[in-house]
Amino acid sequence: MGLMEIKNRIKDEAVRVGRAPESVQLIAVSKVQPDERVEAVLSEGHRVFGENRVQEAAGKWPAFKEKFDGVELHLIGPLQTNKARQAMDLFDVIHTVDRLKLAKAIARLAEEMGHCPRLFIQVNTGEEPQKAGVSPAEADEFIQECRDLGLPIEGLMCIPPADEEPSLHFALLKKIAVRNGLEGLSMGMSGDFETAIAQGATHVRVGSAIFGERDYH
Ligand SMILES: *Cc1c(COP(=O)(O)O)cnc(C)c1O
C-alpha cells in the first residue's frame, strides 16, 4: 500500500467523520522492517515512527536521526524498568506506561535527567492475561497515581484482542479518557485504523500497511 495511500485514507476518514485531518497523527511502525524500507519512508518526508523494542530501536535509530532531521520516535511495546533510562533517552513518546513501579522509575529518572517523554497509559481493554496494560477497572486510580507523581500523561493506548470487534474496545478507551480529562487516544493499527479514527483516535499505529508484511526470519 505505502505511505501516501495510508495518509490519504486517514485524511478521508477524518473528513468523513467531521474531524480535522491534522487531529490524527500517523505513527509509522517500523519494527522488524529492513532499513531500506524505513529509509524510503523517511525520504518521502515522514518523521513519526514507532518501535516496540528498546534494544532494536537503539540499534537503528541513532543513525537515521543523524541523517534525517526532526524524527519523532514512539515506544509502543512493553518497557522494562531497567530499560527506562535508555528508553527516555531515545524516545519522544512512550505509549506503554502500565504499572506503578515503572511510573515511579520514569518520574525519578525525569527529575535526574531533566526531561521526560510524553506519556500514554496502556489499558488492557480486553483484560487478556498475556497482554500488558492496566485493567479498565484500575485505570482511573492509576491515572491519578501517575499525575500525583507529576508525570505528563497525554492519553491512553490500547491493543484490542485480535478476535474481537475493535470498536467496542476503542469506545471503552475513549470513555476512560474522557472521564479522566485526557485527550490523547493511541488506537488503531493496519486493519482497523479507520474505525479508530471514527471513534476519536489521535494517534494511529500503522506498520504492515505502510511497509509491507514483517518478515521475522
Ligand atoms: C506492531 C504493532 C503495530 C502495527 O501493527 P500493523 O498491524 O503492522 O499495523 C501497532 N501497535 C503495536 C503496539 C504494535 O506492536
The ligand as an SDF file (V2000), in Angstrom:
LIG
                    3D

 15 15  0  0  0  0  0  0  0  0999 V2000
    3.3060   -3.9560   15.5110 C   0  0  0  0  0  0  0  0  0  0  0  0
    2.3830   -3.0310   16.2210 C   0  0  0  0  0  0  0  0  0  0  0  0
    1.5300   -2.1800   15.4900 C   0  0  0  0  0  0  0  0  0  0  0  0
    1.4400   -2.1650   13.9740 C   0  0  0  0  0  0  0  0  0  0  0  0
    0.7940   -3.3160   13.5350 O   0  0  0  0  0  0  0  0  0  0  0  0
    0.3280   -3.4560   11.9910 P   0  0  0  0  0  0  0  0  0  0  0  0
   -0.7670   -4.4460   12.0510 O   0  0  0  0  0  0  0  0  0  0  0  0
    1.5140   -3.9270   11.2410 O   0  0  0  0  0  0  0  0  0  0  0  0
   -0.1430   -2.1350   11.5510 O   0  0  0  0  0  0  0  0  0  0  0  0
    0.7310   -1.3090   16.2070 C   0  0  0  0  0  0  0  0  0  0  0  0
    0.7460   -1.2620   17.5580 N   0  0  0  0  0  0  0  0  0  0  0  0
    1.5610   -2.0690   18.2910 C   0  0  0  0  0  0  0  0  0  0  0  0
    1.5260   -1.9670   19.7660 C   0  0  0  0  0  0  0  0  0  0  0  0
    2.3920   -2.9760   17.6410 C   0  0  0  0  0  0  0  0  0  0  0  0
    3.1850   -3.7650   18.3830 O   0  0  0  0  0  0  0  0  0  0  0  0
  1  2  1  0
  2  3  1  0
  2 14  2  0
  3  4  1  0
  3 10  2  0
  4  5  1  0
  5  6  1  0
  6  7  2  0
  6  8  1  0
  6  9  1  0
 10 11  1  0
 11 12  2  0
 12 13  1  0
 12 14  1  0
 14 15  1  0
M  END
$$$$
